[in-house]
């Protein structure tokens, strides 16, 4: 009898605590606005993903807060990352979306970096990402071999040196003996696309999933305005099956093993996808709320229908996975770091 009464009290107490926790989580965000800081300018793939996910994520956070997107471009996403790490309060009301390759700047000891990559609060990512290198078709550079033989190298756009838009072309240059002139400082994908349209540059690298679904690149590819020359994945992306991977190309050109190892380290940023992060030092319960809301969003029927309509593929990573990868990529031998510095001109 006493045992039964104890069990009833235990179950009642557990239910009461769960109810209080549920109510508290709702109160944390109810009537509030969550700011999503995007590290690029309006119009690029990163901005597209931020604005696409914001209303769906807000609906799945307890209390259904509004999520307001704020673009904070500059220094290849470093300005946004520094802000999230040092200025934003760890209360769950500021989250961020930044390029996954910022750890390269920290590894190289860049003075602009004021964050410690593994210490961000990692929320989740909607996809893993690979890169595609593409060129205007009306240039003399019809193939990678044309770039190799050219006396005047093509001009390619990038936001900053730590972004895949910069280092993927530089890896192609290093591994295949090409010569590419990189032009940095663009705010985001929209700015780089405009530069290609105006003829300021002839090429750039971008996320392959965005290349095939986002405008203007989707139409550019269909009309032949641009031609994809290489992609960064270990396997070819299904929607561009005729474009060789850098790994295939390195085998064909008998690239040195040291360069292959460097490529593997730098292209690992794709495993972080499009990381949604929050300030360091956030309480475990708030991190848990945001992580659970993110993964709930990834299976939300309304989001999946919206993604299908836009041609976006959802392949989510949990915050715990991102946190583990973020810690792993920061452990690199000095030899790799020195080769990276040389490649990126730092």
C-alpha positions in Angstrom: 0.0 0.0 0.0 2.7 2.4 1.0 4.7 1.5 -2.1 1.6 2.3 -4.3 1.1 5.6 -2.6 4.8 6.5 -3.1 4.6 5.6 -6.7 1.6 7.8 -7.2 3.3 10.7 -5.5 6.4 10.1 -7.6 4.4 10.1 -10.8 2.4 13.1 -9.8 5.6 15.0 -8.9 7.3 14.0 -12.2 4.2 15.2 -14.1 4.1 18.5 -12.2 7.8 19.1 -12.8 7.4 18.3 -16.5 4.4 20.7 -16.7 6.4 23.5 -15.0 9.4 22.9 -17.3 7.0 23.0 -20.3 5.4 26.2 -19.1 8.8 27.8 -18.4 10.1 27.0 -21.8 7.0 28.6 -23.3 7.5 31.7 -21.1 11.2 32.1 -22.3 10.1 32.9 -25.8 6.4 33.8 -25.7 5.8 37.3 -27.0 9.6 37.7 -27.8 11.4 38.2 -31.0 14.4 36.1 -31.9 17.1 37.7 -34.0 18.7 35.6 -36.7 22.1 37.2 -37.7 23.1 36.1 -41.2 26.8 36.7 -42.0 26.2 37.6 -45.7 24.3 40.2 -47.6 20.8 39.8 -49.0 20.3 37.5 -52.0 22.8 34.7 -51.6 22.2 31.0 -50.7 23.0 31.6 -47.0 20.5 34.5 -46.8 18.0 32.3 -48.7 18.2 29.5 -46.2 18.0 31.9 -43.2 14.8 33.6 -44.5 13.3 30.2 -45.6 13.8 28.6 -42.2 13.0 31.6 -40.0 9.2 31.4 -39.9 9.2 27.6 -39.7 11.7 27.5 -36.8 9.8 30.3 -35.0 6.6 28.2 -35.2 8.4 25.2 -33.6 10.1 27.0 -30.7 8.0 26.9 -27.5 6.0 30.2 -27.3 6.2 30.6 -31.1 8.4 33.7 -31.2 8.8 35.8 -34.3 12.3 35.3 -35.9 13.7 38.5 -37.5 16.5 38.1 -40.0 19.3 40.6 -39.8 22.1 40.6 -42.4 25.5 41.4 -41.0 28.0 40.9 -43.9 31.7 41.7 -43.8 35.1 40.1 -43.5 33.8 36.8 -44.9 31.3 36.3 -42.1 33.8 37.1 -39.3 32.0 40.3 -38.3 28.8 38.3 -37.7 30.6 35.5 -35.8 32.5 38.0 -33.6 29.2 39.7 -32.8 27.4 36.4 -31.9 30.4 35.3 -29.7 31.1 38.5 -27.9 28.2 40.9 -28.0 24.9 38.9 -28.2 23.5 37.7 -24.9 23.3 33.9 -24.3 19.6 34.1 -23.7 18.4 32.3 -26.8 17.0 35.5 -28.4 20.0 35.8 -30.8 21.1 33.1 -33.1 23.3 33.1 -36.1 23.9 31.5 -39.5 27.5 31.8 -40.7 29.8 30.1 -43.2 31.0 26.7 -42.0 34.7 27.4 -42.9 35.4 30.1 -40.3 37.5 27.6 -38.3 40.2 28.0 -41.0 40.7 31.6 -40.0 41.1 30.6 -36.3 43.5 27.8 -37.2 45.7 30.3 -39.0 45.6 32.7 -36.2 43.9 35.5 -38.1 43.9 38.7 -36.0 40.3 39.5 -37.0 39.0 36.4 -35.2 37.6 37.1 -31.8 35.8 33.8 -31.3 36.7 30.3 -30.3 35.0 28.0 -32.9 34.1 25.0 -30.7 32.6 27.1 -27.9 29.7 28.4 -29.9 26.3 26.9 -28.9 25.6 24.6 -31.9 21.9 24.3 -32.8 21.7 22.4 -36.1 22.1 22.5 -39.9 19.5 21.9 -42.6 21.9 20.3 -45.0 25.5 19.2 -45.7 27.0 21.2 -48.5 29.4 20.7 -51.4 30.7 23.4 -53.7 30.6 23.9 -57.5 33.0 26.0 -59.5 31.4 27.6 -62.5 32.4 30.0 -65.3 30.6 32.3 -67.8 30.3 30.3 -71.0 31.2 33.3 -73.3 34.8 33.4 -71.9 37.8 31.7 -73.4 37.9 29.3 -70.4 35.7 26.5 -71.6 37.5 23.8 -69.6 39.9 23.5 -66.7 42.6 22.8 -69.3 41.9 26.2 -70.9 42.5 27.9 -67.5 45.7 26.0 -67.2 47.0 27.2 -70.5 45.7 30.7 -70.3 48.2 33.6 -70.2 45.7 35.8 -68.5 43.9 34.0 -65.6 40.1 34.3 -65.1 38.8 36.6 -62.3 36.7 34.8 -59.7 34.6 36.4 -57.0 34.6 35.6 -53.3 33.4 37.2 -50.1 36.5 36.4 -48.1 39.5 34.2 -47.8 38.0 31.8 -45.3 35.0 31.0 -47.4 34.6 28.0 -49.6 34.0 30.5 -52.5 37.6 31.4 -52.1 39.4 28.3 -51.0 37.7 25.8 -53.4 39.1 27.6 -56.5 42.4 27.9 -54.7 42.5 24.2 -54.0 41.7 23.6 -57.7 44.6 25.9 -58.6 47.0 24.1 -56.2 45.9 20.6 -57.0 45.6 20.9 -60.8 48.2 23.5 -61.7 45.7 26.2 -62.7 46.0 30.0 -62.3 43.0 31.9 -61.0 42.8 35.5 -59.9 40.6 35.8 -56.8 38.7 39.0 -56.2 37.5 39.2 -52.6 35.3 41.6 -50.6 31.8 40.8 -52.0 29.0 40.9 -49.4 27.3 37.7 -50.5 26.1 35.5 -53.4 23.8 38.1 -54.8 26.6 40.6 -55.1 28.9 38.0 -56.7 26.2 37.0 -59.2 25.7 40.7 -60.2 29.5 41.0 -60.7 29.4 38.0 -63.1 26.4 39.5 -65.0 28.3 42.8 -65.3 31.5 41.1 -66.4 33.6 42.3 -63.4 34.5 38.6 -62.9 34.0 35.5 -65.0 33.7 32.8 -62.3 33.0 31.9 -58.8 32.3 28.9 -56.5 29.1 28.4 -54.6 27.0 25.8 -52.9 26.0 23.2 -55.4 22.5 22.6 -54.0 21.8 26.3 -54.3 23.4 26.4 -57.8 20.7 24.1 -59.2 17.6 25.6 -57.5 18.3 29.3 -56.8 18.0 32.1 -59.2 19.8 33.3 -61.2 22.2 30.3 -61.4 19.4 27.8 -62.1 18.4 29.7 -65.2 22.0 30.5 -66.1 22.8 26.8 -66.1 19.7 25.9 -68.2 20.4 28.6 -70.8 24.1 27.9 -70.9 25.1 31.3 -69.6 27.4 29.5 -67.2 29.2 26.2 -67.3 30.0 24.1 -64.2 33.6 22.8 -64.3 34.2 21.0 -61.0 32.5 20.1 -57.7 34.0 19.5 -54.2 32.1 16.4 -53.0 33.6 12.9 -52.7 30.7 11.8 -54.9 29.1 13.7 -57.8 26.0 15.6 -56.8 23.0 13.8 -58.5 21.6 16.9 -60.2 25.0 17.7 -61.9 26.2 14.2 -62.8 28.4 15.3 -65.7 30.6 17.6 -63.5 33.8 15.9 -62.2 34.8 16.1 -58.5 38.1 17.5 -57.3 38.9 14.0 -56.0 38.5 12.5 -59.5 40.6 15.3 -61.0 43.4 14.9 -58.4 43.6 11.2 -59.3 43.8 12.0 -63.0 46.5 14.7 -62.5 48.4 12.6 -60.0 48.2 15.3 -57.3 50.7 15.0 -54.4 49.4 13.2 -51.3 50.1 16.2 -49.2 47.8 18.3 -51.3 45.1 15.7 -51.2 45.3 15.7 -47.3 45.1 19.5 -47.4 42.0 19.4 -49.6 40.3 16.9 -47.2 40.9 19.1 -44.2 39.6 22.2 -45.9 36.6 20.6 -47.6 35.5 19.1 -44.2 33.6 22.4 -43.7 30.9 20.9 -45.9 30.2 18.4 -43.1 29.1 21.4 -41.0 26.6 22.4 -43.7 24.8 25.7 -42.9 25.4 25.9 -39.1 22.9 27.7 -37.0 24.8 28.8 -33.9 24.2 30.8 -30.7 26.4 32.6 -28.2 28.7 30.6 -25.9 27.8 30.1 -22.3 24.1 29.5 -23.0 22.4 27.4 -20.3 22.0 23.7 -21.2 18.2 23.9 -21.0 18.0 26.8 -23.6 20.4 25.0 -25.9 18.3 21.9 -25.6 15.1 23.8 -26.4 16.6 25.4 -29.5 18.1 22.0 -30.7 14.8 20.2 -30.2 12.9 23.0 -32.0 15.4 22.9 -34.9 15.0 19.1 -35.4 11.3 19.3 -35.0 11.3 22.0 -37.8 13.3 19.7 -40.1 10.5 17.1 -40.0 7.6 19.7 -40.0 5.2 18.8 -42.9 4.7 22.5 -43.7 8.5 23.1 -44.0 8.9 19.9 -46.1 6.2 20.9 -48.5 7.7 24.4 -48.8 11.2 22.9 -49.4 9.8 20.6 -52.1 8.2 23.6 -53.8 11.5 25.4 -53.8 13.5 22.4 -54.8 15.5 22.4 -51.6 16.8 19.1 -50.1 16.6 18.7 -46.4 19.4 16.6 -44.9 19.7 17.8 -41.3 22.5 17.6 -38.8 21.9 17.7 -35.0 23.5 20.3 -32.9 25.4 17.6 -31.1 26.9 16.4 -34.4 28.0 19.9 -35.3 29.6 20.4 -31.9 31.6 17.2 -32.3 32.8 18.2 -35.8 33.7 21.7 -34.6 36.0 20.3 -32.0 37.5 17.7 -34.3 38.4 20.2 -37.1 40.4 22.4 -34.7 42.9 19.6 -34.1 45.3 19.8 -37.1 49.1 19.3 -37.4 51.3 22.4 -37.9 52.3 21.1 -41.3 48.7 21.3 -42.6 48.2 24.7 -41.1 51.3 26.1 -42.8 50.2 24.7 -46.2 46.8 26.2 -45.6 48.4 29.6 -44.8 50.4 29.4 -48.0 47.3 28.4 -50.1 45.2 31.2 -48.7 47.9 33.8 -48.8 48.1 34.4 -45.1 
